[in-house]
Amino acid sequence: MNAAEPFHDLDAYVRLPRLAGLWLSPDGQRLVVGVGTPDKENARYVTALWEVDPEGRRPARQLTRSVKGESAAAFTPGGDLLFTSARPRPDGEDDDETAALWSQPAAGGDARVIAQLPGGLHGVRVAPTGTLVAGSGLLPSSAGPAADKQAREQRKQAGVSAILHEGQPVRFWDHDLGPDRPRLLAAELGAGDGELEFRDLTGHVGVALDIEGDWDLAPDGRTVVAVWTVAEPAGSQHTAIAAIDTATGERRLLIDDLGHDYDSPRVSPDGSRVAVLARRRSAVDDPGDSWLALVPLAGGPVEALTGDWDRWPHSPRWTPDGAALIVAADDNGRSPLWRVDAATGEVTRLTGDDGAYTDLRVSPDGQWVYALRNTIAGPPHPVRVSLGSAEIEPLPGPAAPIDVPGRLEEVTARAADGSPLRAWLALPPEAEAGTPAPLLLWIHGGPLGSWNAWSWRWNPWLAVARGYAVLLPDPALSTGYGLGFVERGWGEWGDAPYTDLMALTDAALERPDLDAGRTAAMGGSFGGYMANWIAGHTDRFDAIVTHASLWALDQMMTTTDLPFYWLRELTPERLETNSPHRSADAITTPMLVIHGDKDYRVPIGEALRLWWDLLSRSELPHKFLYFPDENHWILKPGNAKVWYETVLAFLDHHVRGEKWQRPESLG
């Protein structure tokens, strides 16, 4: 099988290994990556851990394998790998399916369980001193980890599934919040061969701590700095930064500013400063801004380090000498690595390629940045980037390289207001002036985002393999083009974002290798919103696919999981003016509506109302692909295959004139 063949075979495509997550041992000698593959039932992706040679000499080797899968958590000071997994314990003592924390010796040998709590463990951090901090969900009434198991059993025996909320939010993306809530726990490694003994650092603090593990541990192990959510009146909230003593649980708010949100705290190597990402709170006429900031760990003023840089940094990592931070930031359809001087705030671009870099890790000798690199045309793979020469060196990874079935070019245009616009264009090999390809306009979500990275869920190359050219535009509200580019579409979603998309589509269709008479548009989330808006404002496309889309904004913005954020931007007048449902009567294009019932960011009511509004107004051959057990994303391998099968069949029917063929896997 050649490297491009999976794009012609959906069964082969969903079986491709998917890399995510990268962990580096304290001595820089071990690099671990997670690799997801479908289970035997094709019902979910199971992650195994692989070790990659940081020097790029040896092939990758698999470290773990089980039906349940594993997720790397951290390394101990001695280089043992810590991971979480719900796989059976070797002693057979407990059949609890809650993921336990395991330790796999660096020198080899079997992994053993070092902790298992009813609420699981997440966000594991280990200091060089051996202090371990992690989050775990505990019921509000539980006095600590020891009492939590009994409280859960009492709730189960009483047949109680109810959750009592006293504020927002109540759901997040695809899961209910509660009845347990995260707390921070601490323990000491190396205290014996038994399981860790945890101490509760925070007690029940409601929504203050998240389930993402957004905290960091000082090198001496004495302080953990954590994102701390503070509830506000009218269902709103903001995020502060708390510093918590790991011995006593004494807590102080290091940063707390009603006008800003803070996240991604990273303690400097000498333990004196904390780097954070600061975000000015958005408002009706202000999308806000984001920059890297520093604050003394002992307390003091917050210093804006990159306040004058017109890019939004993320994923900060200190260099070992504390002289700089390495960040990633969207830029002109890419997401390169940058070096930020910790004294002056001077920003230097490190990588000059088309790559997007994630999971950054800086080597302890300060010579390398390890990362997962990907592009629109290539999935994530491990690399190391020289901090001296900026040379990018691919490392032998667990997955073979993939050749996409086409080529990637760029399209440029000018917006109605004169702003420069750009997009990626994925072209099939056969596209040429004599046999122009049909065009598929594919709109990204967000809306604060950019087409700059590989996506397994929104993969254009499956359509390219069927002969489509796929246009991947960055309209107004996209990131990587400066704050002014975001401001162009702020609060006016149906204006500049829409006209930008049409301008880029027009520019693309001037090419002789594209067929202006055969076109379609599609998108998911905010991209689905734009697909709905397009459907009501032009009949230029032959078909429209809308996934997890916003339809009636007044309904959507009060039933989504985080209403307060969206309503800072969208006044009642803007909700009315920019709502696609107001143009339902004008839709004359066949639409494929797709939604998952477990989507709490864009609730299923949006799709149900859109579906009714379509069917009750016309006899057009619309279709509704519904997933009762999926969320904002379609994650199960079998369902992902059905998603692509249905989308491509719908496009082939309406764009290429082929007979409608119901996907066989739907039964």
N, C-alpha and C positions, 0 to 999 in steps of 0.2 A: 504494500500500500504506500503510495507516495504521500509526502507530507501535507499536501493540499486536499487529499481525498476526503477527510472528515467533513468538509464543507459541502460535499455532495451527498453525504449520508448522515442523516440526523442521529441515527443510533450510534454511529461512530463519533459524532460530534459531542454528544452528551457524555461519552465515556472518556473524553480527553481529560488528563489530569490537570487540576487547577491549583496553582500555588497561591498561598496566602499566609502572611505572617513570617517574621524573620527575627531570630533571637541570637545574640552573640554572648559567649561566655566571658567572664571578667578578665581572663588572661588573653582573650582574643584568639584562642586556639580552636574553638568549636563554634560552628555556625549551623543553626537548625532552621528548617523551613517546614511549613505544613503543606501537605499535598492531599487534595480532596478527590475522591473517585466514587462512582455510584456503588451502592450496596447491591446485594444479589437481587433484591426485589425492585430495584430501580426506583426506590421510594425516597431516597435521600443521599446526600453526599457524605461520605465518611472520611475523616481526615487521619492520615498517618503522618508521623514525623520522620523527616529525613535529615541526615547530617551532610553538609556541604563543606568541602575543603576551603578554608578562607584564603589559601594561597593558590587555589586553582589547579593543583597538581593531580589530586586523586578524584576518582569518580564519586558521585554522591552515593550514600548507603542508607538503607532504611533502618530506622531505630525502633519503631513501634508498629504493631499490627494487631488489630482486634476488630470484632464486629461492631463494637460501640464507637471506636475511633478515639483519638486523643487530641488534645489541644495544648501546645506548649505554654508554660506559664512564666518560667524564670530559670536562672541558673543559681546554684549555691555558690558561696565564695570559693569552694574547692572544685567547681566545675561540674558537679552533678546536675543533671537535667531534671527540673520539676515540670510535671505536666498534669493536666486534669483529664479524667476519663471515668465513664460509668461502667467500664468493663468489670467482670467479676474479680473479686479479691482472690489472691492465690490461696489464702487460708480458708476460704469458703465460710467465713464467720458471719457475713452480712449480705443479704440479698437486696439491700437498698440500692435502687438504681440511680440515686443521686451521685453526680460526679464527685469522685474523691481526688485528693491531691497525692500524686505519686512522685517518688524519687528514683531516678535511674542513675546508678553510679557511673562516674566518668571513666573508671577503670574497667567497666564491663560488669555484667551480672544482671540478675533479675531486678526489676523495679519493685518497690514495696510502697504500700500506702502509708503516708505520714499524717494524713488528716482526712476526715470525712464528716461533714456537717449536714444537717437536713436541708439547709438553705443553699448548699453548694459553696464554692469558693471562686472568686473572680478578682481580677486586678492584683495578682500576686506580685509583690515587690520584695526584694531581698537586699539588705545593706551588706557591705563588706564585713561588718561585725557579726553577721549571722542573724540579725533581727529580721523577721518576716512580718509583713503587713498584707492583709487581704480583706476583701469585702465578702460579706455573707448575709443572706436574707434571714432575718429573725422576726417572729411575730411581735407585735407591739407590747404584748403583756409579758414576754419572756424576759426573765432577769438576766439571762446570758445563754451562751451556747448549750450548756448542760441542761437547762430547763426547756429549751426550745423544742426538743424532740418530744417531750411529754406533752407540751401544749399542742403540738400538731396532731398527736395521736388523739387527744381529747376532742379536738375539732372534727377529726375524721369520724370518730365513733358517734359523735352527735349528729352526723349527717349535715354539717354546715359547709356551704360553699360560698356564702355571702361575703362581700367585702364592704366595709363601712368607710366611706371617704369623707374627709373634712376639708378638702380643697382640691385644686387642680395640680397636676393632671391626673386622670384616672386610667388612661391607657397610653401606650407609647408604641408607635409603628405597628406591631403585630401581636402585642401581648397586654394583658391586664396588669396593672400595677397593684400589688398587694395579693393576699393579705399581709405577707411579710414585706419588710422594707430593709434595704441594705444598712449594715453597720460596719464600722471598721474594727477589725480584730488584729491582735498582734501576738506573736509567739517567738521563741528563740530556737533556732536550729542548733543541732549538735548537743542537745541536752540528754541524749540517750537514743536507744534504738526504738523506743516506743513512739506513739503518735504525739503530735504536737499538743501542747496545752495552751489554749488561747485565752487571752484576756480581752474583754470588751472595752474598746477605747471610747466609744461614743454613746452607747445606749441607744434607745429608740429616738431617732431624730427626724422622723417623717420623710419628706421628700428631699432632705438636704443632700444625701449622697446618691450617686447614680449607679446604674448596673454596668457601666462601661469601664469602671476602674480608672477614672481620671484623677489620679494622685501620684505622688512621687515620694521617695524616701531619702532623707538626708544621708550622706556617706557614713556618718557616725551612728546611724540607726536610731537616733534619739527623737527625731521629728519627722512626721509625715505631713506633707502639704497636699491639700485636697480641694477640688472644686466643691463649693458649698452653696447649694441652692437655697435662696431666701425667698419665702413667699411674700407677696405684696397684695394689697387690696384689689378687688375687682378681678380676681382670678389670675393675676399676672405674677411674674417672678423674675428674679435676676440671679446671676451666679457670682459669688464672691470666692475668695481663696482663704481657707482655714489652715492654720498650723496647729498640729495636735501632738502633744508629748506622748511617745509610745510607751512610757513607763506608767504615767499617771492618768493619761487621758485628758489632761488640762488642755483647753482649747482657746485659741484667740483668732480673731479674724484679721488676717494679714492684709487683705485688700477687701474693701466693701464700699462700692460706689454705685449709687442708684442710677447713674447715667451710663454705666458700662457693664459689660459682662466679661468674665475672665475664665479661661480654661487652659488646659495643657501645661500645668505647672512642672517645671524641671529645675531641680536643685543643682547649683553649680558644683564642680568637683571638689572645691574647698569648703563647701557647705555654707558659704557666706551670703549667697544671693539666690533668688528664684527667678527664672525666666518664665513669663506667661504670655499667652496671646490675649490681647486686650481688644474688645470690640465696643465701639460707641453704639449705644442703643439706637435702633432705627426709629423713625418717626414718620409722620404723614409725608413730609417733604424732604426726608433725609434717609437714604438707605443705610446710614451708618458707615463706619470704616473699621479697619482692623490693622493692628500693628503688633510687633514684638516689644515687650516691656520687661523691665527688671525692677525688683524690689528686694531690699535686704531681708534676709530670713529673720533677723532680730526685730524687724519692723522699721518702717520709715517711708519716705516718699516713693511713689511709683515713677520710674523714669521711662519715657517713651523712647525706645531704641531705634525703631524704624518708622517713626511718625511721618517722615517726609517721603517715604517710599510709596509709590503709587501701585503697589501690589499687595496681596493679602497672604502673608506667610502662614505656614502650618507645619506640623510635625517637627518642632524644634528639638535639636540635640546639641549638647555642649561638646566642645573639643576637650580633651583631657587636661589641657593646661588652663582652661577657663578663659582663654583669650577670645574665643569666638563661639558662635552657634551656627550649626548647619540647619537649613530649613528647605522646604520645598514651597513653590508658589506658582500658580497658574500664570502663564505668560504667552500670549499670542498663539493659542492652540497647542501649547506644550505645558509641561509642569517640571521645569528643571530644578536642580539643586543650586543653592546659593550659600555663600559664607557671609555672616553678619559679624562685624567686629564688635566685641562686647564693650569696648571703651568708647568708640566713636559712632557706632551705628552704620558705618560704611558697609554697603552691600556689594559683593562681588559674585558674578555668575560663575558657577563651577562647570556645569555641563552645557555644551553648545549644540546638542543633538535634538532630535524630535521626541525624546523620551519623556515619560512621566515617572517620577520616582516616589516610592512609598516604603514604609517600614525601615526608616533610616536607623543605622547603628554605626557609631564611630569607634574605630579600633583603639585599644588602650594606649598604643604608641603614637596615636595622632596622625598616622600616615594615610589611613583609608576611611572612606565611608562605604559601608555595605548597605545594599538596598535591593529591593525588587524593582526592576526596570521594565516598563511596558510602553507600547505605543498603540495608536489606532490599528496598526497592522501587525502587532505581535503581542502575545500574552505575557504576563509577568515571568521573569526569570532572574536569578540572583546575579548581581554584579558587584564589583568593587571599583570605587572611583578614587583615584589618587588625589589627596589634598594638596600635593605639591605640583603635579603636572596637569591635573584634571583629566588624565587618561581614564577611559572607561574600559574595564576588563571583564568580559563575561566569565562566570564561574561554571564549572560542570554541574548542572543541576539534575533534579530527578526526572524531568520531562524532556523529551526530544523536541528540537525546534519545530515550529509550524510554519509552513509556507501558505500564505493566503492566496486565494485563486484570482488574483488581479493586481492592480497597481493603485497607488495613492498619489493624488495630485492636490493642488490647492486652487480655489476659486476666489477671486476678489471682486468687490463691487463698491459702489458708493450709496450711502443711505440718502433718504430724502433730504435730511439736514446736512448732507455733505460728509458725514462720518465715514471713515474707511471701514469696510466689512470684509470678513474672510470666512471660508469654510473648507473643510476637507471634502474631497470627491473620490470615492472608491469606485474604480472602473473595472469592468470585466475585460479579460484579454481580447475578446472578439470585438469590443467597441471600436469602431472606426467610422470614417466619413461615409463609407458605402453601406454599412450595416449599423446605424445608430442604435444605442441601447435605450430602453425605457428608463425614466428617471424616477427614483424614490426619494422624496424629501423626508429626512428622518430628524426629528426635533428633540433636543435633549431636555431633561427634566431640571429641577432645581427650585426656582429658575436661576438661582445664583450658581452657575456651573459652566462647564466648557467641554466640548468634544476634544479631549486631549489624551485619552487613555483607552486601553483595551477594555471591552466589556463582554462577558460571557452571556449576560442576559439581553443586551441590546447590540447584538453582533451584526454589523452590516455585511460581512463576508458571506453569510449564508444566502443573502439576497443576490450578492454579486455572483455567486456560483450558479444562480439561476438566470444570469444574464442581465440583471438590473445594474444600473449605475446608482450609487447611493450618495446623496448630498448631505453632509453633516455640518450644518451652519452654527455659528455663534452669534445670535442676534442680540439686541439690546437686553440688558440684565445679565449677560454672560460675564464671567470673571476672566481676568488675565489681560484686560484691555484698559484698566484704570477705572477710578471711581466715577469719572464722568460718563463712561460707557454704561455703567449700571444705572446712573441717575436718569439716562435717556428713557428708560422704560419703567422707572419707579412709580408705582401707583397707576400706571397707564398700560396695563398688560396688553390690551388690544390695539395699541397704537404703534409705537416704534418697533416692538418685537415682531409684530405682524408685517409691517412694511419692510423691515429688514429681511425677513424670510422671503418675501416676494421678490425683493431686489436681488438677493443671492440666487434665487431660483431662475429669475430672468437672465442673470449673467451666465449661469451654468448652461442654460438652454440655447445660448448663442453659439455653443460649441457644435461643430458638425457631427461629432460622434455621439450626440444625445438626441433623442427623438422627442420633440416638443409636443407631439400628438399623443404620446403615451406617458402619463405621469400619475403619481400617487403621493399622498402625504401621510405621515404617521408620527406618533410620539407617545410617550408615557409620562404620567404625573403632570408636571407643568407642560411637558411636550404634548401630553394628551389634551390639556387645556387649549394649547395653541391649535391642535388638530381640530378640536370642536369649534374654535373661533374661525378657523379657515373654512370649515364646512358651512358656516352661516354667512360668510362674507365673500366667497368666490365659488364659481362652478368650474374652475379651470382644471381641477383634478378629476381623474376617472374613478378613484377610490380613496377612502380615508380610513385609517386604522387608529383607534383611540384606546389607550390602555391606562387603567387606574387614573381616569381623567376627572378634572373639575368641570362641572356643568352649571349648577346653580350656585353662585358664589355666596349668596346670603345663607343658604342652607349649609354649604360646605364649611364655611369659616366659623360656624358655631358648633359643628359636630366633629371636626378634626381633633386630633389629640392635643394640639398646642394652639388653641384659638388666639391667645393673647399676642403671639408673635405676628400673625398675619394681620390682625386688626389694628396693629400700630401703623400699618401702611395703608390699608384699604378701609376708607371711611364708608359709611352707608351709601353715599352717592357714588363712590368708586365701585363698590360691589355691584350696584345696579348698572352702571355704565359699561363695566368690563365683563359682565356675566354672559357667557355664550348662550345660555338658555333663552335669552331675549330674542335671538335670531333663529329659533327653531323652525319657524315657518318658511325661512328662506333656504333651507337645506334641500339640495337636489342631487347630492352625491351619495352613492351607496356607502354605508359606514359599517365597519366591524367594531363592535364595542367589546372590550375585554376588562374583566375585573375579578379580584379575589375577595372573598367574603371576610377574610381576616385582616383586611387593609384598614387600619385605624388612622393613618395619615390622610388618606382620601377615602372616606367611608363608602361602603357599598351603596348607600342611598343615592350617590351621584350617578352611578351606572343605572340603577333601577329607574330613576327619574328620566335620565337621558333615553333609555330604551323605550319607556312609555311615550315620551315626547316624539320620538321618531316614528314608532308604529302607529300612533294615533293621528298622525298628520299626513302620511303618504303610504303608497304601495311599493316603495322602493325596496329592493332586496337586501335590507339591513340584516345583520347577524349579531348575536350576543354570545360570546364565549365566556362562560362563568366557571370559576374555580372555588368550590365551597371550602377547600382546605388550604388555600394559598393566601398570601398577603399582598403587600405593595409590589413585591417581586414574585415571580413564579420560580420557585426554588427546587422543587422535586424533579429529578431527571426526566421521569416519564411525562410529567406535566409540561416541562420546558419543551420537550419534543412536540407535544400536541400544539403548544403555542406557536412554534415556528411553522408546523405543518398547516395550521389553520390560516395564519397570516399569509403565507406564501400562496396557498390555494385561493384565497380571497383576491389577492393581487393578480394572480395569473388569470383569474376569471374576468375581472373587470378591466385590467390594464392590457392584457395580451389577448383577450378574447377567447381564452380556452374554456372548455366546458367545466362547470362547477363540479368539483370532486370532493366530496366529504372525506376528511381524513379517516383512514381505516381504523386508526388507534382510538377514535372516539366511539367505535362500536356501531 
